[in-house]
Amino acid sequence: MAVAAAATRIGHEDRLNVVDHLEELRGRLIISLAALAVAFGFCMWQNHALLQIINKPLAHQTQKQVRAGNGPLGATYTVQQSARSVATQLQLVVGALDRPGSGVSAQTRASLQGVSPQLHKAIKGLSRPPEGNKPVTLGIGEPFTTTIGIALIFAFILALPIILYELYGFLLPAFSPEQQRLATPLMLAIPFLFVLGVTFGYFVVLPSALRFFQNFNSNEFNVLVQANQYYHFAAVTLLAMGLVFQVPVGILAATRAGVVTPKQLRHNRRYAILACGAVAAFLPGDAITLVLETVPLYLLFELSVLLATVMERREKRHGGEAAPL
């Protein structure tokens, strides 16, 4: 009943009492929770793939630290490479002695034939990539609870379009038809911009943050990354970038509501550049990362101003002003 009520389109002219509003809200919450549950089940089914995705930026940076010989894992890898070098040289010596005409006795050559395969197997094992590409866990139940947490975060991201659609459907009747026409493009842009922000955070911000933090005074510490803290940090970073990329929606909403005009925004571009730089400086990283993070944020601002200008000119051509949101 509640789900059927939520699926029914309610018009601006319809008059509902408090019970009807609560019934509709209940139905939309059920649909949102059902979408979240389905997404959570899918993420738990694919939890290994999700963990590999979220571990990839950490693995790339951690292996660089290990190859440089930093920390206990780096020291172990250095010993491993030294043992591999010794085994390789010993294999050359055994091969030289095992050749005909080497001057060694037949009995010695027979014994060396069993040594060469063992050396080959040892060299192959010592040639493996460095370990340490996964975060560590310190508690018995931490692998389970961490997996649940990661699956829930990814499930929320996957179910976000449906959740936002239900929220939009609940609030939509409060707007007039003209306001609905203006608000619909903004609401539809929110999930797209959120996914774009999360993608930007994963490929640009998160690797830069890991490079900054893991290289900071790395010679003074034995760095082992704990899984719970790393996943919390990664989740906060990605969600924050998803929210930062909502700037165009906020700017367009402000211009449509008459709080600010596109002309004022164009006139104050220098302040927008400073604001974008301040946001990028707040995020960890080096000077190159600062530029890489500032440019997309400023491009989002320019795109917002352009869209606001186009919408303003279109309203003027039609001889009317936009209704406030």
JOVENRA-V226091 format. One record per residue. N is the residue number from 1. RES is the residue in one small letter. OMEGA is omega in whole degrees, 0 to 359 (none if undefined). Layout:
n:N res:RES omega:OMEGA
n:N res:RES omega:OMEGA
//
This chain:
n:1 res:m omega:181
n:2 res:a omega:180
n:3 res:v omega:178
n:4 res:a omega:178
n:5 res:a omega:180
n:6 res:a omega:181
n:7 res:a omega:180
n:8 res:t omega:180
n:9 res:r omega:180
n:10 res:i omega:182
n:11 res:g omega:180
n:12 res:h omega:183
n:13 res:e omega:181
n:14 res:d omega:179
n:15 res:r omega:181
n:16 res:l omega:175
n:17 res:n omega:184
n:18 res:v omega:181
n:19 res:v omega:179
n:20 res:d omega:177
n:21 res:h omega:179
n:22 res:l omega:178
n:23 res:e omega:178
n:24 res:e omega:178
n:25 res:l omega:178
n:26 res:r omega:180
n:27 res:g omega:180
n:28 res:r omega:175
n:29 res:l omega:179
n:30 res:i omega:179
n:31 res:i omega:180
n:32 res:s omega:179
n:33 res:l omega:178
n:34 res:a omega:177
n:35 res:a omega:178
n:36 res:l omega:180
n:37 res:a omega:179
n:38 res:v omega:179
n:39 res:a omega:179
n:40 res:f omega:177
n:41 res:g omega:178
n:42 res:f omega:181
n:43 res:c omega:176
n:44 res:m omega:177
n:45 res:w omega:181
n:46 res:q omega:186
n:47 res:n omega:179
n:48 res:h omega:178
n:49 res:a omega:180
n:50 res:l omega:179
n:51 res:l omega:177
n:52 res:q omega:179
n:53 res:i omega:184
n:54 res:i omega:179
n:55 res:n omega:188
n:56 res:k omega:178
n:57 res:p omega:179
n:58 res:l omega:181
n:59 res:a omega:181
n:60 res:h omega:183
n:61 res:q omega:182
n:62 res:t omega:180
n:63 res:q omega:174
n:64 res:k omega:178
n:65 res:q omega:181
n:66 res:v omega:180
n:67 res:r omega:178
n:68 res:a omega:178
n:69 res:g omega:181
n:70 res:n omega:176
n:71 res:g omega:181
n:72 res:p omega:178
n:73 res:l omega:177
n:74 res:g omega:178
n:75 res:a omega:178
n:76 res:t omega:180
n:77 res:y omega:178
n:78 res:t omega:176
n:79 res:v omega:179
n:80 res:q omega:180
n:81 res:q omega:176
n:82 res:s omega:178
n:83 res:a omega:178
n:84 res:r omega:179
n:85 res:s omega:179
n:86 res:v omega:180
n:87 res:a omega:179
n:88 res:t omega:178
n:89 res:q omega:178
n:90 res:l omega:177
n:91 res:q omega:177
n:92 res:l omega:179
n:93 res:v omega:180
n:94 res:v omega:178
n:95 res:g omega:179
n:96 res:a omega:180
n:97 res:l omega:184
n:98 res:d omega:180
n:99 res:r omega:175
n:100 res:p omega:181
n:101 res:g omega:181
n:102 res:s omega:179
n:103 res:g omega:180
n:104 res:v omega:183
n:105 res:s omega:180
n:106 res:a omega:179
n:107 res:q omega:179
n:108 res:t omega:179
n:109 res:r omega:178
n:110 res:a omega:178
n:111 res:s omega:180
n:112 res:l omega:179
n:113 res:q omega:177
n:114 res:g omega:181
n:115 res:v omega:185
n:116 res:s omega:177
n:117 res:p omega:179
n:118 res:q omega:178
n:119 res:l omega:179
n:120 res:h omega:179
n:121 res:k omega:180
n:122 res:a omega:179
n:123 res:i omega:178
n:124 res:k omega:178
n:125 res:g omega:180
n:126 res:l omega:180
n:127 res:s omega:180
n:128 res:r omega:178
n:129 res:p omega:181
n:130 res:p omega:177
n:131 res:e omega:178
n:132 res:g omega:181
n:133 res:n omega:179
n:134 res:k omega:176
n:135 res:p omega:183
n:136 res:v omega:174
n:137 res:t omega:184
n:138 res:l omega:181
n:139 res:g omega:182
n:140 res:i omega:183
n:141 res:g omega:185
n:142 res:e omega:176
n:143 res:p omega:180
n:144 res:f omega:182
n:145 res:t omega:179
n:146 res:t omega:178
n:147 res:t omega:178
n:148 res:i omega:181
n:149 res:g omega:179
n:150 res:i omega:179
n:151 res:a omega:180
n:152 res:l omega:179
n:153 res:i omega:179
n:154 res:f omega:178
n:155 res:a omega:178
n:156 res:f omega:179
n:157 res:i omega:180
n:158 res:l omega:183
n:159 res:a omega:185
n:160 res:l omega:179
n:161 res:p omega:180
n:162 res:i omega:179
n:163 res:i omega:179
n:164 res:l omega:178
n:165 res:y omega:179
n:166 res:e omega:177
n:167 res:l omega:178
n:168 res:y omega:179
n:169 res:g omega:179
n:170 res:f omega:182
n:171 res:l omega:187
n:172 res:l omega:182
n:173 res:p omega:180
n:174 res:a omega:181
n:175 res:f omega:174
n:176 res:s omega:179
n:177 res:p omega:179
n:178 res:e omega:178
n:179 res:q omega:178
n:180 res:q omega:179
n:181 res:r omega:180
n:182 res:l omega:185
n:183 res:a omega:185
n:184 res:t omega:179
n:185 res:p omega:180
n:186 res:l omega:181
n:187 res:m omega:179
n:188 res:l omega:181
n:189 res:a omega:185
n:190 res:i omega:180
n:191 res:p omega:180
n:192 res:f omega:180
n:193 res:l omega:179
n:194 res:f omega:178
n:195 res:v omega:178
n:196 res:l omega:179
n:197 res:g omega:178
n:198 res:v omega:178
n:199 res:t omega:178
n:200 res:f omega:179
n:201 res:g omega:182
n:202 res:y omega:186
n:203 res:f omega:185
n:204 res:v omega:189
n:205 res:v omega:184
n:206 res:l omega:177
n:207 res:p omega:179
n:208 res:s omega:178
n:209 res:a omega:179
n:210 res:l omega:179
n:211 res:r omega:181
n:212 res:f omega:186
n:213 res:f omega:183
n:214 res:q omega:177
n:215 res:n omega:182
n:216 res:f omega:180
n:217 res:n omega:184
n:218 res:s omega:179
n:219 res:n omega:183
n:220 res:e omega:184
n:221 res:f omega:168
n:222 res:n omega:189
n:223 res:v omega:170
n:224 res:l omega:186
n:225 res:v omega:178
n:226 res:q omega:186
n:227 res:a omega:184
n:228 res:n omega:181
n:229 res:q omega:180
n:230 res:y omega:182
n:231 res:y omega:176
n:232 res:h omega:179
n:233 res:f omega:180
n:234 res:a omega:181
n:235 res:a omega:179
n:236 res:v omega:180
n:237 res:t omega:183
n:238 res:l omega:179
n:239 res:l omega:178
n:240 res:a omega:178
n:241 res:m omega:175
n:242 res:g omega:178
n:243 res:l omega:180
n:244 res:v omega:181
n:245 res:f omega:173
n:246 res:q omega:181
n:247 res:v omega:179
n:248 res:p omega:179
n:249 res:v omega:179
n:250 res:g omega:180
n:251 res:i omega:179
n:252 res:l omega:177
n:253 res:a omega:180
n:254 res:a omega:179
n:255 res:t omega:179
n:256 res:r omega:179
n:257 res:a omega:179
n:258 res:g omega:179
n:259 res:v omega:180
n:260 res:v omega:180
n:261 res:t omega:177
n:262 res:p omega:179
n:263 res:k omega:178
n:264 res:q omega:179
n:265 res:l omega:179
n:266 res:r omega:181
n:267 res:h omega:184
n:268 res:n omega:179
n:269 res:r omega:184
n:270 res:r omega:178
n:271 res:y omega:177
n:272 res:a omega:178
n:273 res:i omega:178
n:274 res:l omega:180
n:275 res:a omega:178
n:276 res:c omega:177
n:277 res:g omega:179
n:278 res:a omega:178
n:279 res:v omega:179
n:280 res:a omega:179
n:281 res:a omega:178
n:282 res:f omega:177
n:283 res:l omega:182
n:284 res:p omega:179
n:285 res:g omega:180
n:286 res:d omega:184
n:287 res:a omega:180
n:288 res:i omega:178
n:289 res:t omega:178
n:290 res:l omega:179
n:291 res:v omega:181
n:292 res:l omega:180
n:293 res:e omega:182
n:294 res:t omega:185
n:295 res:v omega:179
n:296 res:p omega:179
n:297 res:l omega:179
n:298 res:y omega:176
n:299 res:l omega:175
n:300 res:l omega:178
n:301 res:f omega:180
n:302 res:e omega:177
n:303 res:l omega:178
n:304 res:s omega:179
n:305 res:v omega:179
n:306 res:l omega:179
n:307 res:l omega:178
n:308 res:a omega:179
n:309 res:t omega:179
n:310 res:v omega:180
n:311 res:m omega:178
n:312 res:e omega:180
n:313 res:r omega:179
n:314 res:r omega:178
n:315 res:e omega:180
n:316 res:k omega:179
n:317 res:r omega:178
n:318 res:h omega:174
n:319 res:g omega:180
n:320 res:g omega:177
n:321 res:e omega:180
n:322 res:a omega:176
n:323 res:a omega:181
n:324 res:p omega:182
n:325 res:l omega:none
//
